[in-house]
Amino acid sequence: MSREIEEIGEDSKSSTIKDAETNDVYVVVGKNDLYVVQWALDHAVSPGFRVCLVHIFPTIKYIPTPVGNLSRSQLSKEQVQVYINEENNRRKSLLVKYIRLCNDAKVPVDTMLVESNSPAKALLDLIPVVNITSLIIGNRPPRSTRLVKNGQDIGEYVQKNAPEF
């Protein structure tokens, strides 16, 4: 499995993150992105490469309860911590299938959890911090019932605004 799941919040300092190696392929994953990881393994990863799975999740502002969603300030610290632990376990469970796919392909894998309410901006901020030179973002064709806000999805936004190397 992965050596360790590294969690990065919006206020984290770059000194806690190792610089990317030139053989690192960063793959952004969400709930149903097994096909993205498989594509990366089939098309972007060569022998000696390492896959770094990046999962961006929103900050927890509200917590579901039997009486509806309540803000963190309305609950005790213990109740908030229980929910945060549950969410952390869900994220780790989500990543297990991607880690297993990489392990089955005999490709070293690391994971990075990034807490942010703006996934595209978080990715852009992460690129220079860890020196990302190879980034794979899945792109599902929009369903006819789903509209894309402002005409750009996360991948298009990152591609348009990413720094040059």
C-alpha positions in Angstrom: 0.0 0.0 0.0 0.9 3.6 0.1 3.6 4.7 2.5 1.5 7.4 4.1 -1.5 9.5 3.2 -0.4 13.1 3.3 -3.0 15.7 4.2 -2.6 19.3 3.2 -4.9 22.1 4.2 -5.2 25.5 2.7 -2.9 26.9 5.4 -0.2 24.3 5.1 3.4 25.3 4.4 5.3 23.8 1.5 8.2 22.7 3.7 6.1 19.6 4.7 5.9 18.4 1.1 8.7 16.7 -0.8 9.5 18.1 -4.2 8.2 16.1 -7.1 10.7 14.0 -9.0 10.7 14.1 -12.7 9.3 10.5 -12.8 6.3 11.5 -10.7 2.9 11.4 -12.4 0.2 13.3 -10.4 -3.3 12.0 -10.9 -6.3 13.9 -9.5 -8.9 11.5 -8.3 -12.5 11.8 -7.0 -15.2 9.3 -6.2 -15.4 7.5 -9.5 -12.1 8.0 -11.2 -10.8 4.4 -11.6 -10.7 5.0 -15.3 -8.4 8.0 -14.9 -5.9 6.0 -12.8 -6.0 3.1 -15.3 -5.5 5.6 -18.2 -2.5 7.0 -16.4 -1.0 3.6 -15.8 -1.6 2.6 -19.5 -0.4 5.9 -21.1 1.7 8.1 -18.8 3.6 5.8 -16.5 6.8 4.0 -17.6 9.1 1.7 -15.5 10.7 3.7 -12.7 7.8 6.2 -12.5 5.7 6.8 -9.4 2.0 7.8 -9.3 1.0 10.4 -6.8 -2.8 10.4 -6.2 -4.2 13.8 -5.4 -7.6 14.0 -3.8 -9.1 17.5 -3.1 -12.0 17.7 -0.6 -14.0 20.6 0.7 -13.6 22.0 4.2 -16.2 20.9 6.6 -18.5 23.8 7.5 -21.7 21.9 8.2 -22.3 18.5 9.8 -25.3 16.4 9.0 -27.4 15.5 12.0 -30.8 13.9 12.5 -32.3 17.4 12.8 -30.5 18.7 9.7 -27.2 20.2 8.8 -25.6 22.2 11.7 -22.6 24.4 11.6 -19.5 23.3 13.5 -20.0 26.0 16.1 -23.4 24.5 17.0 -21.8 21.2 18.0 -19.4 20.1 20.7 -15.7 19.6 19.8 -16.2 15.9 20.4 -19.1 15.7 17.9 -17.1 17.6 15.3 -14.1 15.4 15.8 -16.2 12.2 15.4 -17.6 13.5 12.1 -14.1 14.6 10.9 -12.8 11.1 11.7 -15.6 9.5 9.8 -14.9 11.7 6.8 -11.2 10.9 7.0 -12.0 7.2 7.0 -14.3 7.6 4.0 -11.5 9.4 2.1 -9.0 6.7 2.9 -11.5 4.0 1.8 -12.0 5.9 -1.5 -8.3 5.9 -2.2 -7.8 2.2 -1.4 -9.2 1.1 -4.8 -6.8 3.5 -6.6 -3.8 2.4 -4.5 -4.7 -1.3 -5.2 -4.8 -0.6 -8.9 -1.3 0.9 -8.8 0.0 -1.9 -6.6 -1.4 -4.5 -9.0 0.5 -2.7 -11.9 3.6 -2.8 -9.7 3.8 1.0 -9.7 4.9 2.8 -6.6 2.1 5.1 -5.3 1.8 8.0 -2.9 -1.3 9.9 -1.9 -1.9 13.5 -1.1 -5.1 14.9 0.4 -5.7 18.6 -0.1 -8.5 20.5 1.8 -9.9 23.3 -0.3 -13.3 24.7 -1.4 -11.8 25.6 -4.7 -10.3 22.5 -6.4 -9.0 24.3 -9.5 -7.2 27.0 -7.5 -5.9 24.3 -5.1 -4.4 22.4 -8.0 -2.8 25.6 -9.4 -1.3 26.4 -6.0 0.0 22.9 -5.7 1.9 22.8 -9.0 4.8 25.1 -8.0 4.8 23.9 -4.4 5.7 20.3 -5.3 7.1 21.1 -8.7 4.5 19.1 -10.7 5.5 18.5 -14.3 3.0 15.8 -15.1 -0.6 16.2 -14.1 -3.6 14.0 -15.2 -7.1 15.2 -14.5 -10.1 13.1 -15.6 -12.7 14.8 -17.8 -16.1 13.3 -18.2 -18.2 14.4 -21.1 -20.9 16.7 -19.8 -24.4 15.1 -19.6 -27.0 17.0 -21.5 -28.8 17.8 -18.2 -25.6 19.1 -16.6 -24.3 22.6 -17.3 -20.7 23.5 -17.0 -20.3 26.7 -14.9 -18.6 29.6 -16.7 -17.8 27.3 -19.7 -14.8 25.7 -18.0 -14.3 22.5 -15.9 -11.4 22.0 -13.5 -9.1 20.5 -16.1 -9.6 23.3 -18.6 -9.1 26.0 -15.8 -5.9 24.4 -14.6 -4.6 23.9 -18.1 -5.3 27.5 -19.0 -3.8 29.0 -15.8 -0.9 26.5 -14.9 2.6 28.0 -14.7 5.0 27.1 -17.5 8.1 25.0 -16.7 
